[in-house]
Amino acid sequence: MARKNLLAGLVDAADTPQADLAPAYPMRGASKSMVRSLDELSRQADKFLEGEAVVELDPETIDGSFVVDRLEDDKEQFEALKEAISERGQDTPILVRPHPTVSGRYQVVFGHRRARAARELGRKVKAVVKALDDKTHVIAQGQENSARANLTFIERALFARRLETLGYDRAVISSALAANAAAVSKMMSVTERISAPVIESIGPAPSVGRERWLELSLLVGKHSNAEKVADIVDEAAFRTLSSDERFNALFNALNRSGKPVRKTSASVKQAWQTADKAVSAQYSNSGKAFAISMKSRNAGRFGQYLADNLDRLYADFLAASDGKED
């Protein structure tokens, strides 16, 4: 398939500021329902360093976290950090834990860029060494980054997806990202519709907020757009753009009509359990779809009971709602 001029007319549009672009994680609307304030998160992250001895480590003995939270480093910010450490020294220690599988090595919990700056400057890095299990590690990493690292929406969403892939439940993910269940669900919906390689091709998109990513995910999620998406992100011209411009170029190419993208309600997973713990269930409700899954020793029998009584239950539902059908 010919891919010439797929981005024609889009690069200039991407250079123009758009009124509907949101900050990376705007503090309005749904964002106000974050589980904890940034100040509280900052204090919580500081607690991991309180009362602990600060040591100096060879940065060559320190490995990165087992879960990545950044798509790419801001080169200017990193160079400014390195220059500041070169001139004034390292003000705040990083947090590391003993490497879980390699003796004599450490794993960064937070402070990746300070460790990298020390490595490039050829000096020791100030660190607090604390024995943490994997769960505490990811919560501390997420809380520190939510408070100070200025991760963009899509970086937070990818971090959430990686935690889920590693087997962490929504409660841990919500705690790590200081986000409520609805916010985490929206992050997951974006990373379900847009593959990780496409997200990585776009990059962190620091000026693009949640709502725009949700709109793009609906466009990318259309089966008819799959080939077009692949062609656009493979274009040499696409790769020369900044991350924000790449987002806008792909969005504009897929939304040629210019009409607002129809949004769907993200389903939120909730849990329920009987008093005797014989049945536990997870269910999600997006308004037009409802899904439930059950487990534990009576799950099969109770599920079959529900299935056998659906007609009666639906009749009860109609009676309770005065016979109105939506």
C-alpha positions as CSV (number, residue, x, y, z in Angstrom):
1,M,0.0,0.0,0.0
2,A,1.4,3.4,-0.9
3,R,2.0,5.5,2.2
4,K,3.1,8.8,0.5
5,N,1.7,12.0,1.9
6,L,-0.2,10.4,4.7
7,L,0.9,13.3,6.9
8,A,0.3,16.0,4.3
9,G,-1.2,19.0,5.9
10,L,-1.0,17.5,9.4
11,V,2.5,18.7,10.4
12,D,1.5,22.4,10.2
13,A,-1.6,21.7,12.1
14,A,0.3,20.0,14.8
15,D,2.5,23.1,15.2
16,T,-0.5,25.2,16.0
17,P,-1.6,25.3,19.7
18,Q,-5.0,23.8,20.1
19,A,-7.5,25.2,22.6
20,D,-8.8,21.8,23.5
21,L,-5.5,20.4,24.5
22,A,-5.4,19.7,28.2
23,P,-2.4,19.8,30.6
24,A,-0.7,16.4,31.1
25,Y,-2.9,15.7,34.1
26,P,-5.3,18.5,34.6
27,M,-6.6,19.2,38.1
28,R,-10.2,19.8,37.1
29,G,-13.3,17.6,36.7
30,A,-12.6,14.0,37.4
31,S,-9.0,14.7,38.3
32,K,-10.2,16.4,41.5
33,S,-11.2,13.0,42.8
34,M,-7.6,11.8,43.1
35,V,-7.2,9.6,46.2
36,R,-4.6,11.9,47.8
37,S,-3.3,15.4,47.2
38,L,0.2,15.8,45.8
39,D,1.4,17.3,49.1
40,E,0.2,14.2,51.0
41,L,1.8,12.0,48.4
42,S,5.0,13.9,48.7
43,R,5.0,13.4,52.5
44,Q,4.1,9.7,52.0
45,A,7.1,9.3,49.7
46,D,9.4,11.1,52.1
47,K,8.5,8.6,54.8
48,F,10.4,5.9,53.0
49,L,13.5,8.0,53.6
50,E,12.8,9.1,57.2
51,G,15.1,7.8,59.9
52,E,17.3,5.9,57.5
53,A,21.0,6.2,57.1
54,V,22.2,7.8,53.9
55,V,25.1,6.0,52.2
56,E,27.1,6.6,49.1
57,L,26.9,3.9,46.4
58,D,28.7,3.3,43.2
59,P,26.0,4.0,40.6
60,E,27.4,1.1,38.5
61,T,26.1,-1.3,41.1
62,I,22.5,0.1,40.7
63,D,20.0,-1.4,38.3
64,G,16.7,0.2,37.2
65,S,13.3,-0.7,38.6
66,F,11.7,-3.8,37.4
67,V,8.7,-1.7,36.1
68,V,9.3,1.2,33.8
69,D,7.4,4.4,34.3
70,R,8.8,6.8,31.7
71,L,8.6,6.7,28.0
72,E,11.5,9.0,27.5
73,D,13.6,11.5,29.4
74,D,13.4,15.2,28.8
75,K,17.0,15.9,27.7
76,E,17.0,19.5,28.8
77,Q,15.6,18.8,32.2
78,F,18.1,16.0,32.7
79,E,21.1,18.1,31.7
80,A,19.9,20.9,34.1
81,L,19.7,18.3,36.9
82,K,23.2,17.0,36.1
83,E,24.6,20.5,36.0
84,A,23.0,21.3,39.4
85,I,24.4,18.1,41.0
86,S,27.8,18.9,39.5
87,E,27.8,22.4,41.0
88,R,26.0,21.9,44.3
89,G,26.0,18.2,44.9
90,Q,23.1,15.9,45.4
91,D,20.5,17.4,47.7
92,T,18.1,14.5,48.1
93,P,19.0,10.8,48.3
94,I,17.5,8.2,46.1
95,L,15.8,5.1,47.4
96,V,17.1,1.7,46.5
97,R,16.5,-1.8,47.7
98,P,19.0,-4.8,47.7
99,H,18.6,-6.5,44.4
100,P,16.2,-9.4,44.9
101,T,18.2,-11.9,42.8
102,V,21.8,-10.5,42.4
103,S,24.0,-10.3,45.5
104,G,25.9,-7.0,45.9
105,R,23.7,-5.0,43.6
106,Y,20.8,-2.7,44.1
107,Q,17.5,-1.8,42.4
108,V,16.2,1.8,42.1
109,V,12.8,2.4,43.7
110,F,12.9,6.1,42.9
111,G,15.6,8.5,41.8
112,H,16.5,7.0,38.5
113,R,17.6,10.3,37.0
114,R,19.8,11.2,40.0
115,A,21.5,7.8,39.7
116,R,22.0,8.3,36.0
117,A,23.5,11.8,36.6
118,A,25.9,10.5,39.2
119,R,27.0,7.7,36.8
120,E,27.6,10.2,34.0
121,L,29.5,12.6,36.4
122,G,31.6,9.7,37.6
123,R,30.7,10.2,41.3
124,K,29.0,8.3,44.1
125,V,25.2,8.6,44.5
126,K,23.7,9.3,47.9
127,A,21.1,6.7,48.7
128,V,18.9,5.1,51.3
129,V,19.0,1.3,51.2
130,K,15.7,-0.3,52.3
131,A,14.6,-3.9,52.1
132,L,11.2,-3.7,50.3
133,D,9.0,-6.4,48.8
134,D,7.8,-5.9,45.2
135,K,4.4,-4.6,46.2
136,T,5.9,-1.9,48.5
137,H,8.4,-1.1,45.8
138,V,5.9,-0.3,43.1
139,I,3.7,1.7,45.5
140,A,6.7,3.8,46.7
141,Q,7.8,4.3,43.1
142,G,4.3,5.3,41.9
143,Q,3.7,7.7,44.8
144,E,7.0,9.4,44.4
145,N,6.5,9.9,40.7
146,S,2.9,11.0,41.1
147,A,4.1,13.7,43.6
148,R,7.3,14.9,41.9
149,A,8.1,13.3,38.6
150,N,5.4,15.1,36.5
151,L,4.6,12.0,34.5
152,T,2.2,12.5,31.7
153,F,-1.2,10.9,31.5
154,I,-0.1,8.2,29.1
155,E,3.0,7.4,31.1
156,R,0.8,6.9,34.1
157,A,-1.5,4.7,32.0
158,L,1.3,2.6,30.8
159,F,2.7,2.2,34.3
160,A,-0.8,1.0,35.4
161,R,-0.9,-1.5,32.5
162,R,2.5,-2.8,33.4
163,L,1.5,-3.3,37.0
164,E,-1.6,-5.2,36.0
165,T,0.5,-7.4,33.7
166,L,2.7,-8.2,36.6
167,G,-0.3,-9.4,38.5
168,Y,-1.1,-6.4,40.8
169,D,-4.8,-5.8,41.5
170,R,-6.6,-2.5,41.0
171,A,-6.3,-1.5,44.7
172,V,-2.5,-1.6,44.5
173,I,-2.5,0.3,41.2
174,S,-4.8,2.9,42.6
175,S,-2.6,3.4,45.6
176,A,0.6,3.6,43.5
177,L,-0.9,6.2,41.2
178,A,-3.1,8.1,43.7
179,A,-6.0,7.6,41.4
180,N,-9.5,6.3,42.1
181,A,-11.1,3.3,40.4
182,A,-12.7,5.3,37.6
183,A,-9.5,7.1,36.7
184,V,-7.6,3.8,36.6
185,S,-10.3,2.2,34.5
186,K,-10.0,5.0,31.9
187,M,-6.2,4.5,31.9
188,M,-6.7,0.8,31.2
189,S,-9.2,1.5,28.4
190,V,-6.7,3.6,26.6
191,T,-3.9,1.1,26.8
192,E,-6.3,-1.7,25.7
193,R,-7.3,0.1,22.5
194,I,-3.9,1.6,21.7
195,S,-1.0,-0.9,21.6
196,A,2.2,-0.3,23.5
197,P,4.3,0.0,20.3
198,V,2.0,2.8,19.0
199,I,2.0,4.6,22.3
200,E,5.8,4.4,22.4
201,S,5.9,5.7,18.8
202,I,3.9,8.8,20.0
203,G,5.8,9.2,23.2
204,P,4.8,11.0,26.5
205,A,2.9,13.9,24.8
206,P,3.3,16.2,27.7
207,S,0.6,18.7,26.6
208,V,-2.0,16.0,26.0
209,G,-4.4,15.1,28.7
210,R,-6.7,12.2,29.5
211,E,-9.7,13.2,27.4
212,R,-7.7,13.6,24.2
213,W,-6.1,10.2,24.7
214,L,-9.5,8.7,25.3
215,E,-10.7,10.2,22.0
216,L,-7.6,8.9,20.1
217,S,-8.1,5.5,21.6
218,L,-11.6,5.3,20.1
219,L,-10.2,6.2,16.7
220,V,-7.3,3.8,16.9
221,G,-9.5,1.1,18.3
222,K,-11.6,1.0,15.0
223,H,-10.6,-2.1,13.0
224,S,-10.9,-0.1,9.8
225,N,-8.1,2.2,11.0
226,A,-5.5,-0.4,11.9
227,E,-3.6,-0.3,8.6
228,K,-3.7,3.5,8.5
229,V,-2.3,3.7,12.1
230,A,0.6,1.4,11.2
231,D,1.4,3.4,8.0
232,I,1.4,6.8,9.8
233,V,3.6,5.8,12.7
234,D,6.1,4.2,10.2
235,E,6.5,7.4,8.2
236,A,9.9,9.0,8.4
237,A,8.2,12.4,8.7
238,F,6.2,11.3,11.7
239,R,9.4,10.4,13.6
240,T,10.9,13.8,13.1
241,L,8.0,15.5,15.0
242,S,7.9,16.3,18.7
243,S,5.9,13.9,20.8
244,D,2.9,16.4,21.1
245,E,3.0,16.9,17.3
246,R,3.1,13.1,16.7
247,F,-0.1,12.8,18.8
248,N,-1.8,15.6,16.9
249,A,-0.7,14.2,13.5
250,L,-2.1,10.8,14.2
251,F,-5.3,12.2,15.7
252,N,-6.0,14.5,12.8
253,A,-5.2,11.8,10.2
254,L,-7.8,9.5,11.8
255,N,-10.4,12.2,12.5
256,R,-10.6,13.8,9.0
257,S,-14.2,14.8,9.6
258,G,-13.2,17.1,12.4
259,K,-16.3,16.1,14.4
260,P,-16.0,15.4,18.1
261,V,-15.2,11.8,18.8
262,R,-18.1,9.9,20.4
263,K,-17.0,8.8,23.8
264,T,-18.1,5.7,25.7
265,S,-18.3,5.3,29.4
266,A,-15.4,3.3,30.9
267,S,-16.6,0.5,33.0
268,V,-15.4,0.4,36.6
269,K,-14.6,-2.9,38.3
270,Q,-16.2,-3.5,41.7
271,A,-16.0,-6.4,44.1
272,W,-18.5,-8.2,46.3
273,Q,-18.3,-11.1,48.7
274,T,-20.8,-13.0,50.8
275,A,-20.5,-12.9,54.6
276,D,-19.4,-16.6,54.7
277,K,-16.8,-15.9,51.9
278,A,-18.3,-18.8,49.9
279,V,-18.8,-16.6,46.9
280,S,-16.8,-13.6,45.7
281,A,-17.5,-11.6,42.6
282,Q,-16.1,-8.9,40.4
283,Y,-18.4,-6.9,38.2
284,S,-18.2,-4.0,35.9
285,N,-20.9,-1.7,34.5
286,S,-20.4,0.7,31.6
287,G,-24.1,1.5,31.3
288,K,-24.7,-0.5,28.1
289,A,-22.7,-3.5,29.2
290,F,-22.6,-5.4,32.5
291,A,-20.1,-8.2,33.2
292,I,-19.7,-10.4,36.3
293,S,-17.3,-13.1,37.3
294,M,-17.5,-15.2,40.4
295,K,-15.2,-17.6,42.2
296,S,-14.9,-19.5,45.5
297,R,-16.5,-22.7,46.6
298,N,-20.1,-21.9,45.9
299,A,-19.5,-19.7,42.8
300,G,-20.6,-22.4,40.3
301,R,-23.8,-23.3,42.2
302,F,-24.8,-19.7,42.8
303,G,-24.0,-18.7,39.2
304,Q,-26.2,-21.5,38.0
305,Y,-29.0,-20.4,40.4
306,L,-28.8,-16.9,38.9
307,A,-28.9,-18.3,35.3
308,D,-31.9,-20.5,36.1
309,N,-33.8,-17.5,37.6
310,L,-33.0,-14.8,35.1
311,D,-36.6,-14.6,33.8
312,R,-38.0,-14.2,37.3
313,L,-35.3,-11.7,38.3
314,Y,-35.9,-9.6,35.2
315,A,-39.7,-9.6,35.9
316,D,-39.0,-8.4,39.4
317,F,-36.7,-5.7,38.0
318,L,-39.5,-4.5,35.6
319,A,-42.0,-4.5,38.5
320,A,-39.7,-2.5,40.7
321,S,-39.1,0.1,37.9
322,D,-42.9,0.4,37.1
323,G,-42.6,-1.7,34.0
324,K,-40.5,0.9,32.2
325,E,-38.0,-0.4,29.7
326,D,-35.0,1.6,28.5
